[in-house]
């Protein structure tokens, strides 16, 4: 009896597990993670300076320990006078938005699902991205729901560890939202989409 071919969802799940295991092993060294977070911030700030006007709005996120660190980036954006919005994951796995520094549990600070349309640049987390701009997220589809609500022409930039920009094509579903660039501690890569 033939074994059925893995679905894109199965392939994504397996790849995600492998990449997360690698992250956990590689980034147990907190000094390395801190150095890379600062380099990442420096690269993203170059994009922001080029694409976002003074006082503009950038979406970011508050990174988990094994993700590329966004602490230095978020602090630098706020210090430079940019408005920074970060997501709140809702029970249905859609994203609401709140100002950086506000309490995630404070519902009065939330700006609504449509607040992403205020962004002049969208920064997203990810597990991997291929050279076509296909992004492998955390598996819930949160950003695939949110990204279509951004304004036309607003760039989406995914923050990754260097080895997570892949030459091999990622499995993609019709609903997957593509990204315009990847930033790692090693630099900025604009993608051909």
C-alpha positions as CSV (number, residue, x, y, z in Angstrom):
1,X,0.0,0.0,0.0
2,X,1.4,3.4,-1.0
3,X,2.0,6.0,1.7
4,X,0.2,9.2,0.8
5,X,2.4,12.2,0.0
6,X,2.8,14.7,2.8
7,X,0.5,17.7,2.6
8,X,1.9,21.2,2.7
9,X,0.7,21.4,6.3
10,X,2.6,18.2,7.2
11,X,5.7,19.4,5.5
12,X,5.5,22.8,7.3
13,X,5.0,21.1,10.7
14,X,8.1,18.9,10.2
15,X,10.3,21.7,9.0
16,X,9.1,24.0,11.8
17,X,10.0,21.3,14.5
18,X,13.5,20.9,13.0
19,X,14.2,24.6,12.9
20,X,12.8,25.2,16.4
21,X,15.1,22.5,17.7
22,X,18.1,24.1,16.0
23,X,17.1,27.5,17.5
24,X,16.9,26.1,21.0
25,X,20.3,24.5,20.8
26,X,22.1,27.4,19.0
27,X,20.6,30.3,21.1
28,X,21.2,28.8,24.6
29,X,24.2,31.1,24.6
30,X,22.6,34.4,25.7
31,X,25.7,36.5,24.9
32,X,25.5,35.4,21.2
33,X,21.7,36.2,21.2
34,X,22.4,39.7,22.6
35,X,25.0,40.5,20.0
36,X,22.8,39.3,17.2
37,X,19.8,41.2,18.5
38,X,21.9,44.4,18.4
39,X,23.1,43.7,14.8
40,X,19.5,43.0,13.8
41,X,18.3,46.3,15.3
42,X,21.0,48.2,13.4
43,X,20.0,46.6,10.0
44,X,16.2,47.2,10.6
45,X,16.9,50.8,11.6
46,X,18.4,51.4,8.2
47,X,15.3,50.2,6.5
48,X,13.1,52.3,8.8
49,X,15.2,55.4,8.1
50,X,14.7,54.8,4.3
51,X,11.1,53.8,4.2
52,X,9.3,55.4,7.2
53,X,8.9,59.1,7.7
54,X,9.7,60.8,11.0
55,X,7.1,59.9,13.6
56,X,5.8,57.1,11.4
57,X,4.3,53.8,12.6
58,X,6.1,50.4,12.5
59,X,4.6,47.1,13.6
60,X,7.0,44.9,15.6
61,X,6.6,42.2,18.2
62,X,8.0,41.2,21.5
63,X,10.3,38.2,20.8
64,X,10.3,34.9,22.5
65,X,13.7,33.7,23.9
66,X,14.7,31.6,20.8
67,X,13.5,34.2,18.3
68,X,15.8,36.9,17.0
69,X,15.7,39.4,19.8
70,X,13.5,42.5,19.3
71,X,14.2,44.2,22.6
72,X,17.1,46.5,21.3
73,X,15.1,47.2,18.1
74,X,11.9,48.1,19.8
75,X,13.7,50.4,22.3
76,X,15.6,52.1,19.4
77,X,12.5,52.6,17.4
78,X,10.7,54.2,20.4
79,X,13.7,56.3,21.3
80,X,13.9,57.6,17.7
81,X,10.2,58.8,17.9
82,X,8.5,56.1,15.9
83,X,5.2,54.7,16.9
84,X,5.5,51.0,17.5
85,X,2.6,48.7,17.5
86,X,2.8,45.1,18.7
87,X,0.3,42.3,18.2
88,X,-2.0,40.7,20.7
89,X,-3.0,37.2,19.6
90,X,-6.7,36.7,20.0
91,X,-8.4,33.4,20.8
92,X,-9.3,32.8,17.1
93,X,-5.6,33.4,16.2
94,X,-6.2,36.8,14.6
95,X,-4.1,39.8,15.6
96,X,-5.2,42.8,17.5
97,X,-2.7,45.6,18.0
98,X,-1.5,47.7,21.0
99,X,1.2,50.4,21.5
100,X,4.5,49.0,22.6
101,X,4.8,49.4,26.4
102,X,1.1,49.0,27.0
103,X,-0.2,46.0,29.0
104,X,-1.3,43.2,26.7
105,X,-4.1,42.4,29.2
106,X,-5.5,46.0,29.1
107,X,-8.2,45.7,26.6
108,X,-8.7,49.5,26.6
109,X,-5.1,49.8,25.1
110,X,-6.0,47.7,22.1
111,X,-6.4,49.3,18.7
112,X,-8.4,46.7,16.8
113,X,-7.7,44.3,14.0
114,X,-7.5,47.1,11.4
115,X,-4.7,49.0,13.2
116,X,-2.1,47.3,11.0
117,X,-3.3,49.6,8.2
118,X,-1.7,52.5,10.2
119,X,1.8,50.9,9.7
120,X,4.3,52.4,7.3
121,X,6.4,49.2,7.7
122,X,5.4,45.8,9.0
123,X,7.9,43.6,10.8
124,X,7.0,40.0,11.4
125,X,8.4,37.0,13.2
126,X,8.9,33.8,11.3
127,X,10.6,30.4,11.4
128,X,12.0,30.6,7.9
129,X,11.5,32.4,4.6
130,X,12.5,31.2,1.1
131,X,13.9,33.3,-1.7
132,X,10.4,33.7,-3.2
133,X,9.2,35.4,-0.1
134,X,7.2,32.4,1.2
135,X,7.2,32.7,5.0
136,X,6.9,29.8,7.5
137,X,5.4,31.2,10.6
138,X,4.5,29.6,14.0
139,X,1.7,27.5,12.6
140,X,-1.4,29.5,13.6
141,X,-1.8,31.7,10.5
142,X,-2.0,34.9,12.6
143,X,0.0,37.0,10.2
144,X,-1.7,35.4,7.1
145,X,-4.9,36.8,8.5
146,X,-3.5,40.2,9.5
147,X,-1.3,41.1,6.5
148,X,-4.1,41.6,4.0
149,X,-5.4,44.4,6.1
150,X,-2.2,46.5,5.7
151,X,-2.2,49.4,3.2
152,X,-1.3,48.8,-0.4
153,X,2.4,48.9,-1.0
154,X,3.5,48.6,2.6
155,X,6.6,46.4,2.9
156,X,6.6,43.3,5.0
157,X,10.0,42.4,6.5
158,X,10.6,39.1,8.4
159,X,13.2,38.9,11.2
160,X,15.1,35.6,11.2
161,X,18.3,34.0,12.4
162,X,20.9,33.9,9.5
163,X,20.5,30.2,8.6
164,X,16.7,30.6,8.3
165,X,16.7,32.3,4.9
166,X,16.4,29.2,2.7
167,X,17.4,28.6,-0.9
168,X,15.0,25.6,-1.1
169,X,11.3,26.4,-1.7
170,X,9.1,26.2,1.3
171,X,5.7,24.5,1.0
172,X,3.1,27.1,0.4
173,X,-0.7,27.2,0.7
174,X,-2.9,29.6,-1.3
175,X,-3.6,31.8,1.8
176,X,0.1,32.3,2.7
177,X,1.1,35.9,2.6
178,X,4.5,36.6,1.0
179,X,7.1,39.0,2.4
180,X,9.4,41.6,0.8
181,X,12.6,41.2,2.7
182,X,14.4,39.3,5.4
183,X,16.6,40.8,8.0
184,X,19.1,38.8,10.1
185,X,22.1,39.7,12.2
186,X,24.1,39.2,9.0
187,X,22.2,41.9,7.0
188,X,19.2,42.7,4.8
189,X,18.0,40.6,1.9
190,X,15.3,41.9,-0.5
191,X,13.4,39.1,-2.1
192,X,12.3,38.6,-5.7
193,X,8.6,38.0,-5.6
